[in-house]
Amino acid sequence: MVTEEEIEHVSKLMRIEIDDHDEYVDKVKSMIGYFDILDSAGVESEEISMPEIPISNLRKDEYIPFEDKLIEKLNHYKGTYVRAPKMSS
């Protein structure tokens, strides 16, 4: 499934310091287990109906330039990073 080395590799890519990788291996395994439950829900037979919309009813695609730096508009922006909420145990 997932190994301590994979958690460590991902945490380094995300520049997150993790002291106890085993704790996160268990959390990731439980998340993957939950996804397995969702995958086995058997919704393949469900039909999703989408109304047909003629192309003439769609909006015109146009480029609207954005002059500001979007990252500076974020609430938790610091230097070159965006601060995310802590993971709870």
Secondary structure as GFF3:
##gff-version 3
##sequence-region A 1 89
A	DSSP	alpha_helix	4	13	.	.	.	ID=ss1
A	DSSP	alpha_helix	21	39	.	.	.	ID=ss2
A	DSSP	three_ten_helix	55	57	.	.	.	ID=ss3
A	DSSP	three_ten_helix	70	73	.	.	.	ID=ss4
A	DSSP	beta_strand	77	78	.	.	.	ID=ss5
A	DSSP	beta_strand	81	82	.	.	.	ID=ss6
###
